[in-house]
Amino acid sequence: MIIKIKNIQHIDKFDIHIDITSPGLHCIVGKNGVGKTTLIKCIRNFSNSETFTKTSPNTIFTKNSEINYSLNGENYTFSFEESSGAIEYKGAIPNILRSNVDVELPIPHGNRFNFFQTISDANSAIVKSIAFEDYKKPSELIDLLNTIYSTNKFDQLIEVKHKKVSCYALLLDNERYIREDYLSSGEFFVISLYRKIKNKKKLIVIDEIDISLDASAQVVLVKKLREYCDKYSVKILFTTHSLALMRTLLDGELYYLTNDNGLLETSLVSYNFVKSVLFGFEGWDKYILTEDQVLQDYLEYLISNYCDNIYYRYKIIYVGGGTNVVDLMKRNMADRFLSTVDNVISILDGDQRNEKHVRNFKRSHCIPQESVEKYLLEQYRKPNTTIPRLADSSILVGKAPEKILYKELLKQKLMSKNRIHEFITNNYRDEINTFVNNVLKKHLCK
């Protein structure tokens, strides 16, 4: 699904592609007011055209307001109508497409808050089912709730069908029970989310997924949702402000939303990038921004072995991707959320040295080697190499064989990180000394 948004509230222009054919998690984070909730409402508008009428004032629109949805080769455009003061689509969107998308807004507009009447109407059916023991045990949901809350209190949860809708209640003694809507807000939210997944939606969108859950529950929920995405072939997109939750996300699941005078853009980022931009670090004099954990480890080695008399307290932050590293440094120049400009540099792999984001910024530097992994692979492939051989070198094919080699040398305990760092430094003694003196010592020593 491609969504193109024009002139709605804080958004002048924003194009986003959501691959609903590829199951998995897609988390969008950003500063308050950047446009996250407006984006969520725009997505919801596809399945419920009354979204903005019920949740927003007409003043968020202009005569040029528009949302275009592209799906399965067809385009559906909602345009501003002066008569209603809202955006409308003149044609008909097939129900099968609308039903593939389910969006959950926070209080008070979320679908789960409109479910209270349904579960209330089902009360007599629940009572009857309990009396005749005519109900199901939702084992998967019981496992989900027990796992999230580290308890076994949900072992007595039952499922009752009412007008083709699954309703849940927790059995107590003497035929007493607690309906799902009388559970805690977090427990009720988890059940509502599970119901959406079981309804076989292709895209489930949740604004502020963390709002009803404590930190430990958030962490476990994300892990379980990842399993359900694969099992039920669903894409789950959500927003959050929770660092605890963001930290559990895998590479490729976390996106940062920016708003540059109304022009919105998402970029794939790491947890450390978001932590730095949204929350910042305190207590460090100097910062070094770098690409990944491998390069961070190598810089720590160089500092420990080649830099005497370190004066400043420093923090190395691996961000993910050379452009993201420099982008974070540029943002700090403007907002100073890390520190002043002089206290922050970026260090990238040598294969980045001719890129614009290095050449155009004097505070961007590169190590002498192309990268730790690339130099290691280059030497491994030489006939007289001293690098220990893998049990099976045939695995060094396809995409990024240098990363495979690095991981396998450590995994098979053929080389330690320290030994690798010594090895890749030996043939670059002069270059390393220059790099250390001109970059590391200059930044970290008084």
Secondary structure as the mmCIF struct_conf table of DSSP 4:
data_model
#
loop_
_struct_conf.conf_type_id
_struct_conf.id
_struct_conf.beg_label_comp_id
_struct_conf.beg_label_asym_id
_struct_conf.beg_label_seq_id
_struct_conf.end_label_comp_id
_struct_conf.end_label_asym_id
_struct_conf.end_label_seq_id
STRN STRN1 ILE A 2 ILE A 8
TURN_TY1_P TURN_TY1_P1 GLN A 9 HIS A 10
STRN STRN2 ILE A 11 HIS A 17
TURN_TY1_P TURN_TY1_P2 ILE A 20 THR A 21
BEND BEND1 SER A 22 SER A 22
STRN STRN3 GLY A 24 VAL A 29
TURN_TY1_P TURN_TY1_P3 ASN A 32 GLY A 33
BEND BEND2 VAL A 34 GLY A 35
HELX_RH_AL_P HELX_RH_AL_P1 LYS A 36 SER A 47
TURN_TY1_P TURN_TY1_P4 SER A 49 GLU A 50
HELX_RH_AL_P HELX_RH_AL_P2 THR A 51 THR A 55
BEND BEND3 SER A 56 SER A 56
HELX_RH_3T_P HELX_RH_3T_P1 ASN A 58 ILE A 60
STRN STRN4 PHE A 61 LEU A 71
TURN_TY1_P TURN_TY1_P5 ASN A 72 GLY A 73
STRN STRN5 GLU A 74 GLU A 81
TURN_TY1_P TURN_TY1_P6 GLU A 82 GLY A 85
STRN STRN6 ALA A 86 GLU A 88
BEND BEND4 LYS A 90 GLY A 91
HELX_RH_AL_P HELX_RH_AL_P3 ASN A 95 ARG A 98
TURN_TY1_P TURN_TY1_P7 SER A 99 ASN A 100
STRN STRN7 VAL A 101 GLU A 104
TURN_TY1_P TURN_TY1_P8 ILE A 107 HIS A 109
BEND BEND5 GLY A 110 GLY A 110
HELX_RH_3T_P HELX_RH_3T_P2 ASN A 111 ASN A 114
BEND BEND6 PHE A 115 PHE A 115
HELX_RH_AL_P HELX_RH_AL_P4 PHE A 116 ASP A 121
TURN_TY1_P TURN_TY1_P9 ALA A 122 ALA A 122
HELX_RH_AL_P HELX_RH_AL_P5 ASN A 123 ALA A 131
TURN_TY1_P TURN_TY1_P10 PHE A 132 GLU A 133
STRN STRN8 LYS A 136 LYS A 136
HELX_RH_AL_P HELX_RH_AL_P6 SER A 139 TYR A 149
TURN_TY1_P TURN_TY1_P11 SER A 150 SER A 150
BEND BEND7 ASN A 152 ASN A 152
HELX_RH_3T_P HELX_RH_3T_P3 LYS A 153 GLN A 156
STRN STRN9 LEU A 157 HIS A 162
TURN_TY1_P TURN_TY1_P12 LYS A 163 LYS A 164
STRN STRN10 VAL A 165 LEU A 171
BEND BEND8 ASP A 173 ASP A 173
TURN_TY1_P TURN_TY1_P13 ASN A 174 GLU A 175
STRN STRN11 TYR A 177 ARG A 179
HELX_RH_3T_P HELX_RH_3T_P4 GLU A 180 TYR A 182
BEND BEND9 LEU A 183 LEU A 183
HELX_RH_AL_P HELX_RH_AL_P7 SER A 185 LYS A 198
TURN_TY1_P TURN_TY1_P14 ASN A 199 LYS A 200
BEND BEND10 LYS A 202 LYS A 202
STRN STRN12 LEU A 203 ILE A 206
BEND BEND11 ASP A 207 GLU A 208
TURN_TY1_P TURN_TY1_P15 ILE A 209 SER A 212
BEND BEND12 LEU A 213 LEU A 213
HELX_RH_AL_P HELX_RH_AL_P8 ALA A 215 TYR A 232
TURN_TY1_P TURN_TY1_P16 SER A 233 SER A 233
STRN STRN13 LYS A 235 THR A 239
HELX_RH_AL_P HELX_RH_AL_P9 LEU A 243 ARG A 247
TURN_TY1_P TURN_TY1_P17 THR A 248 THR A 248
HELX_LH_PP_P HELX_LH_PP_P1 LEU A 249 LEU A 250
TURN_TY1_P TURN_TY1_P18 ASP A 251 GLY A 252
BEND BEND13 GLU A 253 GLU A 253
STRN STRN14 LEU A 254 ASP A 260
TURN_TY1_P TURN_TY1_P19 ASN A 261 GLY A 262
STRN STRN15 LEU A 263 LEU A 268
HELX_RH_AL_P HELX_RH_AL_P10 TYR A 271 VAL A 274
HELX_RH_PI_P HELX_RH_PI_P1 LYS A 275 PHE A 279
BEND BEND14 GLY A 283 GLY A 283
BEND BEND15 ASP A 285 ASP A 285
STRN STRN16 LYS A 286 THR A 290
BEND BEND16 GLU A 291 GLU A 291
HELX_RH_AL_P HELX_RH_AL_P11 GLN A 293 TYR A 306
BEND BEND17 ASN A 309 ASN A 309
BEND BEND18 TYR A 312 TYR A 312
STRN STRN17 TYR A 314 TYR A 318
BEND BEND19 GLY A 320 GLY A 321
HELX_RH_AL_P HELX_RH_AL_P12 GLY A 322 ASP A 335
BEND BEND20 PHE A 337 SER A 339
HELX_RH_3T_P HELX_RH_3T_P5 VAL A 341 ASN A 343
STRN STRN18 VAL A 344 LEU A 348
HELX_RH_3T_P HELX_RH_3T_P6 GLY A 350 GLN A 352
TURN_TY1_P TURN_TY1_P20 ARG A 353 ASN A 354
BEND BEND21 GLU A 355 GLU A 355
HELX_RH_AL_P HELX_RH_AL_P13 LYS A 356 ARG A 359
TURN_TY1_P TURN_TY1_P21 ASN A 360 ASN A 360
TURN_TY1_P TURN_TY1_P22 LYS A 362 ARG A 363
STRN STRN19 SER A 364 CYS A 366
BEND BEND22 PRO A 368 GLU A 370
HELX_RH_AL_P HELX_RH_AL_P14 VAL A 372 TYR A 380
TURN_TY1_P TURN_TY1_P23 ARG A 381 ARG A 381
BEND BEND23 LYS A 382 LYS A 382
TURN_TY1_P TURN_TY1_P24 PRO A 383 ASN A 384
BEND BEND24 ILE A 387 ILE A 387
HELX_LH_PP_P HELX_LH_PP_P2 PRO A 388 LEU A 390
BEND BEND25 ALA A 391 ALA A 391
HELX_RH_3T_P HELX_RH_3T_P7 SER A 393 ILE A 395
BEND BEND26 LEU A 396 LEU A 396
BEND BEND27 GLY A 398 LYS A 399
HELX_RH_AL_P HELX_RH_AL_P15 PRO A 401 LYS A 411
TURN_TY1_P TURN_TY1_P25 GLN A 412 LYS A 413
BEND BEND28 LEU A 414 MET A 415
HELX_RH_AL_P HELX_RH_AL_P16 LYS A 417 ASN A 426
TURN_TY1_P TURN_TY1_P26 ASN A 427 TYR A 428
HELX_RH_AL_P HELX_RH_AL_P17 ARG A 429 PHE A 435
HELX_RH_PI_P HELX_RH_PI_P2 VAL A 436 LEU A 440
HELX_RH_AL_P HELX_RH_AL_P18 LYS A 441 LEU A 444
#
